[in-house]
Amino acid sequence: MNFKFGEIIETEKFQFVRIHKNGNLSVDKCIRNNFKKEDVSLVYHLSAKPRFCIIRDPYERFLSGLTYDININNIDVKDIDIKQLFNSNEVHPRNLWTGHIKHSISQMPYIFNTQCSHYIDIKNLNIFLKMHFNQTAHENKSKKNNNIEKYIDKDEVMKYLHLDYYMYNTIIKSPFLWEWQHGKIFE
């Protein structure tokens, strides 16, 4: 498994760890609508501020990422080898700088060594955004899914996602999972 370089959006109140295909653009939009441009920065270090990220069901995220990559590259799902999506050197800085990443890779490498104080399940993203930013946003939702599920062997994909599910389910059961009853994590 490769480890991803953490992209962290920082304000005076918090740090947001970006995980592709987990509502990044929606959170980014809410941040930028609530803070001045000069008060928001991209950092690669951790601070003592509350730090959160959005997590997502691994299979749903895989489908969303694959759909996105297929659409932006204008290819047919029937022409790709699904197994190769899970075996790559994804974290090379060149891929980050050019924006050419595989959006279907595991979300685990994004989470390692980020020491998030709060994890928000994407199912609760709208409530989180309303509570913390007084708005919601629905950016970059995949519009065209190409019926990719009928061309994918879900059992084969799940073999690659078992560690992702282990981590996801561990977070879901942990005290670090944010729920609306816990209130705001920053003011």
Stockholm file with secondary structure:
# STOCKHOLM 1.0

chainA/1-187         MNFKFGEIIETEKFQFVRIHKNGNLSVDKCIRNNFKKEDVSLVYHLSAKPRFCIIRDPYERFLSGLTYDININNIDVKDIDIKQLFNSNEVHPRNLWTGHIKHSISQMPYIFNTQCSHYIDIKNLNIFLKMHFNQTAHENKSKKNNNIEKYIDKDEVMKYLHLDYYMYNTIIKSPFLWEWQHGKIFE
#=GR chainA/1-187 SS CCCCCCCEEECSSCEEECCTTSSHHHHHHHHHHHSCGGGCEEESSCCSSCEEEEECCHHHHHHHHHHHHHHHHTCCGGGSCGGGGGSSCTTCHHHHHHTCCCTTSCSHHHHTTCCCSEEEEGGGHHHHHHHHHSCCCCCSCCCCCTTGGGGSCHHHHHHHHHHHHHHHHHHHTSTTBCCGGGCCSCC
#=GC SS_cons         CCCCCCCEEECSSCEEECCTTSSHHHHHHHHHHHSCGGGCEEESSCCSSCEEEEECCHHHHHHHHHHHHHHHHTCCGGGSCGGGGGSSCTTCHHHHHHTCCCTTSCSHHHHTTCCCSEEEEGGGHHHHHHHHHSCCCCCSCCCCCTTGGGGSCHHHHHHHHHHHHHHHHHHHTSTTBCCGGGCCSCC
//
